[in-house]
Amino acid sequence: MKKSRNKVLALALIACMVTSFTACSGNNTETQASKSDTQVANSDTTTETPITLTCAITMSEDSVYYSDLTKLQEELNKSSDSITLDIQAGGVLGGETEYIEGLQAGTIDVMIVSFSPLSATSPKCGMFEIPYLIDDFDHLNRVWESSIGDEIRTDLSNIGIRALGVMDFGYREMTNNTRPITTPEDLKGIILRVMQSDIQIRSWETLGATPVTMAVTEVFSALQTGTIQGQENPINAICSNGFHEVQKYLSMTNHLYAPVMLAISESAWNRMSETQRNALLEAASATAENSPAVCEKYTESGMQTILDAGVEVNEVDREAFEAAIQPLHDELNEQYDGAVDIIKSMK
């Protein structure tokens, strides 16, 4: 009897131990499952790797370019805290040609650049530097969104440059130290600094001036020493570069609506996450949309600065200038397979 009782007690004890072990194993399984769920949840919340983009501009900190990049940073901050712009202003990293080479090499990440130096790489960039062709910002955007813009973006991408958009830089005007310019005939004998491109040289030769090319960072001293007599730039650039300090006459030729391009190197683009890329594209679009307001502000203040400096300002015979440039329009229309006529049809 005693043996039977002990046997029953032993069996009961074993049953309790099994039950207890099973319960503990179940709790442990739940704990491991909980840990696994937490790890999966944490893996879904990734932190973007911060990236700093070196931005190169030829203009000073008191310029449209700098204000546009400041706006770009503000827009980026709305959707991302992992992208910082390191803005190098005043041409400290070189001129626009060096910036283009830097983007290709990956030593510069972002730039704002005029279309003239890009025409050596993408010939149809030259369409944006033909005098008296593109009317304004709206006309510009229609051209940019056309097959002409598609071709330019493809050409640039093939050499490691990704176009992010086009922005307003105002109308280019002419200054000089010789005489007021009212008709093309007044340009005779004036050595004029122009942007580095074949179309710019041909344009000013057609209009009657003697064009020379040089980096914008060299123009002030060349005007000061008399190496050149004049230059052409938008009002805001004339002031930010101080050209009004060494020029006597400003002629409102409005000869070229002057857009600029915001671009990033493909190497910098490839370092960014998809989220960062989308944030940059959205910020670039907002910056471009805001650029006419920025340009207008700087143009108005710049004109007042020029007048206060005692520079003589005059209007020109626009019809005479348009008539003088028409032969070049005809030549370039043939050279670009009818693209000049296409652009005119978009007005």
C-alpha positions in Angstrom: 0.0 0.0 0.0 2.8 2.4 0.9 4.5 1.6 -2.4 1.4 2.3 -4.3 0.9 5.6 -2.6 4.5 6.6 -3.3 4.0 5.6 -6.9 1.0 7.9 -7.3 2.8 10.8 -5.7 5.7 10.3 -8.0 3.5 10.3 -11.1 1.7 13.5 -9.8 5.0 15.2 -9.3 6.2 14.3 -12.8 2.9 15.6 -14.3 3.3 19.0 -12.5 6.9 19.3 -13.8 5.8 18.6 -17.3 3.0 21.1 -17.1 5.3 23.7 -15.6 7.9 23.2 -18.3 5.3 23.4 -21.0 4.0 26.7 -19.6 7.5 28.1 -19.4 8.3 27.0 -22.9 5.1 28.7 -24.1 6.0 32.0 -22.4 9.5 31.9 -23.9 8.2 31.3 -27.4 5.9 34.3 -27.0 8.8 36.4 -25.7 11.0 35.4 -28.7 8.1 36.2 -31.1 7.7 39.6 -29.5 11.4 40.3 -29.9 11.3 39.2 -33.5 8.3 41.5 -34.2 10.1 44.4 -32.6 13.2 43.8 -34.7 11.1 43.7 -37.9 9.4 47.0 -36.9 12.8 48.6 -36.2 14.2 47.5 -39.6 11.2 49.3 -41.3 12.3 52.6 -39.8 15.5 53.5 -41.5 17.6 56.6 -41.0 18.8 58.4 -44.1 22.6 58.7 -44.4 23.3 62.5 -44.2 24.8 64.0 -47.4 26.4 67.4 -47.9 26.3 68.7 -51.5 29.0 71.2 -52.6 27.3 73.9 -54.6 29.4 76.2 -56.9 28.2 79.6 -58.3 30.1 82.4 -59.9 27.9 85.1 -58.3 28.4 86.6 -54.9 26.3 86.0 -51.8 24.3 89.1 -52.7 23.0 87.6 -55.9 20.1 85.8 -57.5 22.1 82.6 -57.6 22.7 82.6 -53.9 19.1 83.4 -53.1 17.9 80.6 -55.3 20.2 78.1 -53.5 19.0 79.4 -50.1 15.5 78.8 -51.2 16.5 75.3 -52.4 17.8 74.5 -48.9 14.6 75.9 -47.3 12.5 73.6 -49.5 14.8 70.6 -48.8 14.3 71.2 -45.0 10.6 70.7 -45.4 10.9 67.1 -46.4 14.4 66.0 -45.4 16.8 66.6 -42.6 19.6 64.7 -44.3 20.6 67.0 -47.2 22.8 70.0 -46.6 24.0 72.5 -49.2 27.6 73.8 -48.9 27.3 76.9 -51.1 30.7 78.2 -52.5 29.9 81.6 -53.9 31.9 84.2 -55.8 33.7 81.9 -58.2 36.0 80.5 -55.6 36.0 77.1 -57.3 36.6 78.6 -60.7 34.4 79.7 -63.6 31.5 78.1 -65.3 33.7 75.9 -67.5 35.5 74.6 -64.5 32.2 73.9 -62.7 31.0 71.8 -65.7 34.2 69.8 -65.6 33.9 69.5 -61.8 30.4 68.1 -62.1 31.6 65.6 -64.6 34.5 64.6 -62.3 32.4 64.5 -59.2 34.4 67.2 -57.4 31.5 69.5 -57.5 28.0 68.3 -56.7 25.6 71.0 -57.7 25.9 74.1 -59.8 23.8 77.0 -61.3 25.2 77.7 -64.7 24.2 79.6 -67.9 23.5 77.7 -71.0 26.4 79.1 -73.1 29.3 77.0 -71.8 27.0 73.9 -71.9 26.5 74.3 -75.7 29.9 72.7 -76.3 28.5 69.5 -74.8 24.8 69.7 -75.9 24.6 71.8 -79.1 20.9 72.6 -78.5 21.8 74.5 -75.3 22.7 77.1 -77.8 19.1 77.7 -78.6 18.8 79.4 -75.2 21.4 82.0 -76.1 20.1 83.3 -79.5 19.2 87.0 -79.2 15.6 88.0 -79.5 14.3 84.4 -79.6 12.9 83.4 -76.2 10.4 85.9 -74.8 10.0 85.2 -71.1 9.9 82.5 -68.3 6.7 81.0 -69.5 8.0 80.7 -73.1 11.2 79.2 -71.7 9.4 76.5 -69.8 7.4 75.5 -72.9 10.7 75.0 -74.8 12.3 73.2 -71.9 9.4 70.7 -71.7 9.5 70.1 -75.4 11.6 67.6 -77.4 14.4 70.2 -77.4 14.6 70.1 -73.6 14.5 66.2 -73.8 17.5 66.2 -76.1 19.5 68.5 -73.9 18.8 66.5 -70.7 19.8 63.3 -72.5 23.1 64.9 -73.8 24.0 66.1 -70.4 23.2 62.9 -68.7 25.5 61.1 -71.1 28.5 63.1 -69.7 27.5 62.8 -66.0 25.3 65.9 -65.5 21.7 65.7 -64.4 19.6 68.7 -65.1 17.2 69.5 -62.3 15.4 72.5 -63.9 15.7 75.9 -65.4 15.4 79.2 -63.5 14.8 82.9 -64.3 17.9 85.1 -64.5 16.4 88.1 -66.2 17.1 89.9 -69.5 20.7 90.6 -70.6 21.6 94.3 -71.2 24.7 96.0 -72.4 27.1 98.3 -70.6 30.1 100.1 -72.0 32.5 103.1 -71.5 32.4 104.5 -75.0 28.9 105.8 -75.9 25.2 105.1 -75.4 24.0 102.3 -77.7 20.7 103.0 -79.5 21.2 101.1 -82.8 23.5 98.3 -83.9 25.6 100.9 -85.7 26.7 102.3 -82.3 28.4 99.0 -81.5 31.1 99.4 -84.1 34.6 99.4 -82.6 33.5 98.4 -79.1 35.4 95.4 -77.6 32.7 93.5 -75.7 33.1 90.7 -73.3 30.6 87.9 -74.1 29.9 84.4 -72.8 32.1 81.6 -74.1 30.2 80.2 -77.0 30.2 80.2 -80.7 26.6 81.6 -80.9 27.4 84.5 -78.7 30.5 85.4 -80.8 28.5 85.1 -84.0 25.6 87.1 -82.5 27.7 90.1 -81.5 29.7 90.1 -84.7 26.4 90.1 -86.6 25.3 93.1 -84.5 28.5 95.0 -85.1 30.6 94.7 -82.0 34.0 93.1 -81.5 33.3 90.2 -79.1 35.9 88.6 -76.8 35.3 85.7 -74.3 36.6 85.6 -70.8 35.5 84.2 -67.4 33.1 86.5 -65.6 35.5 86.7 -62.7 38.0 88.5 -64.9 35.6 91.1 -66.4 35.8 93.7 -63.6 39.6 94.2 -63.9 39.4 94.1 -67.7 36.8 96.9 -67.7 38.8 98.8 -65.1 42.0 98.7 -67.2 40.3 99.3 -70.5 41.3 95.9 -72.0 37.6 95.8 -72.9 35.1 98.6 -73.3 31.9 96.8 -72.4 30.0 93.6 -71.3 26.5 92.2 -71.3 24.6 90.7 -68.4 21.3 90.9 -66.6 20.9 93.9 -64.2 21.2 91.7 -61.1 24.5 90.3 -62.4 25.9 93.7 -63.3 25.4 94.8 -59.8 26.5 91.7 -57.9 29.7 91.8 -59.9 30.2 95.6 -59.4 30.4 96.3 -63.1 28.3 99.5 -62.6 31.3 100.9 -60.7 33.5 100.8 -63.8 31.0 101.5 -66.6 29.5 104.8 -67.9 26.5 103.7 -70.0 23.8 101.1 -69.6 21.7 100.4 -72.8 18.5 98.5 -72.3 18.9 96.2 -75.2 16.9 93.3 -73.7 18.7 91.3 -76.3 18.5 87.9 -74.6 16.2 86.4 -72.0 18.8 84.7 -69.9 17.7 81.4 -68.2 20.1 79.4 -66.1 20.2 75.7 -65.2 20.3 74.0 -61.9 22.2 70.7 -62.2 23.7 67.9 -60.1 26.5 65.5 -60.9 25.4 61.9 -61.6 27.9 60.7 -59.0 26.2 62.8 -56.3 22.8 61.7 -57.5 23.9 58.0 -57.2 25.0 58.6 -53.6 21.5 59.7 -52.6 18.7 57.4 -51.5 15.4 57.4 -53.4 13.8 59.4 -50.6 16.5 62.1 -50.8 16.3 62.2 -54.6 12.5 62.8 -54.4 13.1 65.5 -51.8 15.6 67.2 -54.1 13.4 67.1 -57.2 10.5 68.6 -55.3 12.7 71.3 -53.8 14.2 72.1 -57.2 10.7 72.4 -58.7 9.6 74.8 -56.0 12.8 76.8 -56.3 12.4 77.2 -60.1 8.8 78.3 -59.7 9.9 80.9 -57.2 12.8 82.2 -59.3 11.0 84.9 -61.3 10.0 86.6 -58.0 13.6 86.5 -56.8 14.9 87.8 -60.1 12.4 90.7 -60.2 13.4 91.8 -56.7 17.1 91.9 -57.6 16.5 93.6 -60.9 14.5 96.4 -59.3 17.1 97.0 -56.5 19.9 96.6 -59.0 18.5 99.2 -61.4 18.3 101.7 -58.5 21.9 101.0 -57.5 23.0 101.6 -61.1 21.1 104.9 -61.2 22.5 106.0 -57.9 26.0 105.3 -59.2 25.5 107.9 -61.9 25.4 105.4 -64.9 23.6 106.9 -67.9 20.7 104.6 -68.9 19.0 104.7 -72.3 16.5 102.7 -74.3 17.3 101.3 -77.8 15.7 100.9 -81.2 14.6 97.3 -80.6 13.2 96.9 -84.1 16.6 97.8 -85.6 18.3 95.2 -83.4 15.8 92.5 -84.3 16.2 93.3 -88.0 20.0 93.1 -87.7 19.9 89.7 -86.0 17.4 88.1 -88.4 20.1 86.8 -90.8 21.6 84.8 -87.9 18.2 83.5 -87.0 17.9 82.2 -90.6 21.4 80.5 -90.4 20.8 78.9 -87.1 17.3 77.7 -88.1 19.0 75.7 -90.9 21.8 74.6 -88.6 19.3 73.3 -86.0 17.0 71.7 -88.5 14.1 74.2 -88.1 14.3 74.4 -84.3 14.4 78.3 -84.3 11.0 78.3 -86.1 9.7 75.6 -83.6 10.7 77.8 -80.7 9.0 80.9 -82.2 5.8 78.8 -82.7 5.7 78.2 -78.9 5.4 81.9 -78.1 
